[in-house]
Amino acid sequence: MMHHLSSNNQNVTMSNRQVFVDHRCRRKRRRLSTFLTVTCTSFLVLSLCVGHSISAEDPEFAEPIENITAPASRDIRMACSVKNLGPHKVAWIHFEGSAILTVQTHVITRNPRIKVTHDKHRTWILHIENVQESDAGRYMCQINTETAKTQFGYLHVVVPPNIDDSMSSSDIIVRENSNVSLQCHATGSPTPVVKWRREDGGDLRINKTYSVAEWEGETLELSRISRLDMGAHLCIASNGVPPGVSKRLKISVDFPPMAWIEAQLIGAGVGFTVTLECTTEAHPASLNYWTREDGHMIHDNRKYKSSNQVGSLPYKTHMKLTISDLQPKDFGTYKCVAKNPRGETDGSIKLYQSAPPATTTIPTTTTKMSHRKHKDQREKNDTGRKPSSLAVGLSEKDSDYTSILNTVDKSRQRSTKSKSSSSPGDSTEWLEGNSLSSTSSLRSLCSLIVVAYLL
């Protein structure tokens, strides 16, 4: 029993000791906590005091932020200079987007093109890579003082013009006398100016009474369009940022064929070669060919040769039909025919037989005898004659007038004698004498006319 009591006493003693140890630990913890609290409080107060002493002079901006103008896709740097920053912090904010971009050296935005650097905490530089049009606007540099200090810089992003094909017109085909409206939508920054011109440099016919060399605006309206308005038109967009752009739009005007013939009546002799001509206008391009009055189409062969030549205007065609070695059966009516999906037309040319023009041929081969006889006769007739001149008096003119009449009379007599005395075997000599007599008479007659005019 004594042993049992002793055991109990030992257990009680151990328990008391444990309680005492726990109590001492708790007291130590409380003391440590109190020490830490006082220490931290002292540190905070000291920090505040030190901070207040350091930032006794408030931070301010050293210089304004420069505005920047940059083309799209370029990299830009925007600088914010601060002095006396102390423990304060600098932030960059995109004002239009209401987005905080950076705080001190930390990038807040998720835009991977944004970065920030600094120069010994004095100059804070915002970097934007591959600038886009959406990046344009005001950028705010802010210092987190008790009353925040801010200043702004403006980023102007210029974008070359671009023509939006999805919102612009393309090549069109219209009927003649229709109204046409063309659209050309351009984007860019600044907003592009859109102008219209003809590619060939001609005037734009806005309507029947009003034409201009150039039209400004995204919409070009042409009233009662005609074949003269056919061709390529240029939509040109520019905003001062190179390069400018343009779009080519082709206007095609459809109309039925028309034909013009300058000579509707042509005469030619048998054995001759003649060319018939006809001009047509049509769009789309017409099928052109020639026919006789019976409607049979003429095909190229040894007698007929046809050709079609496109004129200076694409809708004009000059047609030709050349007929060789004309025979009586070739005379009659010929037609030039033009057909296209809008209609057809034809023009008629009457080809008739005419006698060849009469011509007098002077032989180039003569005998020595006839030439000598004629020379002697001419010298005989000219004996005693005086030359006609403007300087001679009236009596000299009368004398020349009489001499000329005598010469003409003698020439006629000689021609008559030559005809009566010639024989069939002397045909060459007779032709020569007759031709020379005629020539002499003609010269005399011309001299007579001049003298008569002077009188």
Secondary structure as UniProt FT lines:
FT   HELIX           2..54
FT   TURN            55..56
FT   STRAND          60..63
FT   STRAND          68..71
FT   TURN            72..73
FT   STRAND          76..83
FT   TURN            86..87
FT   STRAND          90..94
FT   TURN            95..98
FT   STRAND          99..103
FT   TURN            104..105
FT   STRAND          106..107
FT   TURN            112..113
FT   STRAND          114..119
FT   TURN            120..122
FT   STRAND          123..128
FT   HELIX           133..135
FT   STRAND          137..143
FT   STRAND          149..163
FT   HELIX           165..167
FT   STRAND          172..175
FT   TURN            176..177
FT   STRAND          180..183
FT   STRAND          186..189
FT   STRAND          193..198
FT   TURN            199..200
FT   STRAND          204..205
FT   STRAND          211..212
FT   STRAND          215..216
FT   STRAND          219..222
FT   HELIX           227..229
FT   STRAND          231..238
FT   STRAND          245..260
FT   STRAND          265..268
FT   TURN            270..271
FT   STRAND          274..283
FT   STRAND          287..292
FT   TURN            293..294
FT   STRAND          304..310
FT   TURN            314..315
FT   STRAND          316..323
FT   HELIX           328..330
FT   STRAND          332..340
FT   TURN            341..342
FT   STRAND          343..353
FT   HELIX           368..381
FT   TURN            382..384
FT   TURN            390..391
FT   HELIX           394..421
FT   HELIX           424..426
FT   HELIX           427..454
//
